[in-house]
Amino acid sequence: MRSFLAALVLIAVATPAAAQWLDRKWPGIPRTADGKPNLTAPAPRGPDGKPDLSGVWDGENVVARPNPSDLQPWVVDLAHKYQQEYFRTRPYYQCRPSGPEAERYAGWKRVLQTPTTIAIISDDLTSRVIHTDGRTLEKDPPPSYMGYSVGRWEGDTLIVDSEGFNDKTWVSRYGVSHTEALHVTERFRRADFGHMQIDVTFTDPGAFVKPWGFKVNMLLKADTEMLEAICEYSSDNWTVTKDTPVSVPADVLARYVGVYSGIYGGNKRTIDVTLSGGQLMVKIVGAADIEGGLGTAGLDPDAAQPLVPRSQTLFEAFGLGFEFIVNDKGVVTDLVEIHISGPYKFPRQR
Amino acid sequence: MRLFLAALVLIAGTMPASAQWLDRRWPDIPRNADGKPSFAAPTPRGSGGKPDLSGVWNGPVPELLLDPANAQPWMNEVVGQRVQEYWKKRPSYQCLPSGPEADRFAGWKRILQTPTAIAILNDDLTYRVIFMDGRELEANPPPSWMGYSVGRWDGDTLIVDSFGYNDKTWLSRYGQGHTEALRVREQWRRPDLGHLHVEVTFTDPAAYVKPWSFTADMTLAADTEMLEAVCEQTSDRWDGTAADAANSGVTVPPDVLARYVGVYNGMYLTNKRTIEVLLSGGKLIAKITGAAGVDGGEMRPLIPRSQTMFEGLGIGYRFIVNDKGDATALEEIHISGDSRFARQK
């Protein structure tokens, strides 16, 4: 089980910290009568009159799940291969920059805006730069992790075009690859003091049949501070155990079939256990928003995964442990999902 | 010899690229009659009237003169161990952030200055932030790679105090470490358009008896653009130690060693370099001057690999001998190629 626990260490680190150590009142920001930051006050503006996007932001979890039919077949094949490897070559798990990866819009960032340059710096100690000095995109920029970005204002919307990405990054943690011809268009809108929305579109005919994208909502994290979250252990250290398969009698497997549900990460989660061709299968409903790529079956959220037996009651799937709790009458009462952060118990519903 | 070549791949990777792909004219900067940026033009100033440090900057590796007598004994032991390992654990060789390491004041960076914060972005994609909103240093910040920095203006000098470092980083590429109690003070001055000077002082009594300082100088990298230099291969794959090399069993007769003693001069990249070869206790030592910008130390014991080829802490040294057996030149063997230094005396 070492392998899937190792995978989860990284995910735990990557999760935005629920509590930041700092409780620091920012000077000079609009506040409501009770002294709290007024997140619906007007958006601040720079000396040039344009909205100033500067601040510390926390991006909501991103769901960027392209329809497989919108991807070129080689991209789908590669995504399936990555899934089989527990996505261990995901750049983020390798302690490499995430580049344009959709899910990395989530979490903590600081934006610094000057009239000619905008920097977006992330808690994993990577940064990107958007040139707003009027230049146009380079014709043939050298491929890089973070790409070459040029921004212009259209009213109060900042439109950013980026090219020049290397092909070492993914555009989604579900293992969706891209080519060096990837073009990213982003539309940044700071609607008010506390809210920013980014619309992102990926265009890459060599990899995607048609452009696709997603939206991210970002919330100003006023009165606190962004902390570092550095990747120190690359997934090279993950070991996938190839133990001799444990076999579990068919009548025991049949007893585990059922629907289990409970709360994980503040969200309701249902785990559907079925039997198919003599193999136990598991499907997690409501997981896509939470897990770091292990969560569900990659691109297809409805796919079930085989539960590989590790003992008579302990199974593995999605890089997680699943332990069936059996009472003294031999009846299965609960299913425990084992994460590095601890076990989560889901009572049986039927 | 694989090891020292491997070491040099990384060093080459962290060196400022001598040619940038981009030849892009920056708009709106003062220029001389010949169209070149006027580095002597007045310092740009921000809305508060204070100097604006924003721009793309590049600079050489600062010279670090650290007296071993100023290090606490445990720190000298740590440094000795790191030399033995060819500095394999240096954070930047491990693809980890360099934190306050002096040598990282060199190379490419981009500075963005806003009224409330300054960001310094490095070409390895790491960055640090200096808070300018008037806050005080935290009393007990959580230890981090880049530390917690607060800046204030004293006239036209930006004074930055930093605290809250973890103890995983080094203060120099030569292996000097620090404790979590490290405090860094920087004084930044931009006297004109094209130049930036930083005076840096490290204070960490548990590791160093007295504070120690160095100066970093940067030049505006105008009309070009900073490129990424991302560490992709960690030094975990490096193999071997200085002790392994010493035990390789090649011996060179003392009279041959004596013929190599001398002073060799030449250019390495664009810097003048002098290599003085000394004999001490029956062993050859290379003393390198003008090298701080390039490799990891001034005094390198030369361990024989053959009668003319020696290894000096990750770099190859080959003596070129005439038909009388006298050395006429010394070649330094780097992954980027060989550099020849002619014998002066």
Chai-1 contact restraints between the chains, C-beta under 6 A:
chainA,res_idxA,chainB,res_idxB,connection_type,confidence,min_distance_angstrom,max_distance_angstrom,comment,restraint_id
A,W21,B,P142,contact,1.0,0.0,6.0,A-B,restraint_1
A,P27,B,D133,contact,1.0,0.0,6.0,A-B,restraint_2
A,P97,B,L125,contact,1.0,0.0,6.0,A-B,restraint_3
A,L112,B,L112,contact,1.0,0.0,6.0,A-B,restraint_4
A,L112,B,T114,contact,1.0,0.0,6.0,A-B,restraint_5
A,L112,B,A119,contact,1.0,0.0,6.0,A-B,restraint_6
A,T114,B,L112,contact,1.0,0.0,6.0,A-B,restraint_7
A,T117,B,L112,contact,1.0,0.0,6.0,A-B,restraint_8
A,A119,B,L112,contact,1.0,0.0,6.0,A-B,restraint_9
A,A119,B,A119,contact,1.0,0.0,6.0,A-B,restraint_10
A,I121,B,Y127,contact,1.0,0.0,6.0,A-B,restraint_11
A,L125,B,P97,contact,1.0,0.0,6.0,A-B,restraint_12
A,L125,B,T126,contact,1.0,0.0,6.0,A-B,restraint_13
A,T126,B,L125,contact,1.0,0.0,6.0,A-B,restraint_14
A,S127,B,L121,contact,1.0,0.0,6.0,A-B,restraint_15
A,S127,B,L125,contact,1.0,0.0,6.0,A-B,restraint_16
A,S127,B,Y127,contact,1.0,0.0,6.0,A-B,restraint_17
A,P142,B,W21,contact,1.0,0.0,6.0,A-B,restraint_18
A,S144,B,E228,contact,1.0,0.0,6.0,A-B,restraint_19
A,Y145,B,V230,contact,1.0,0.0,6.0,A-B,restraint_20
A,E228,B,S144,contact,1.0,0.0,6.0,A-B,restraint_21
A,E228,B,W145,contact,1.0,0.0,6.0,A-B,restraint_22
A,I230,B,W145,contact,1.0,0.0,6.0,A-B,restraint_23
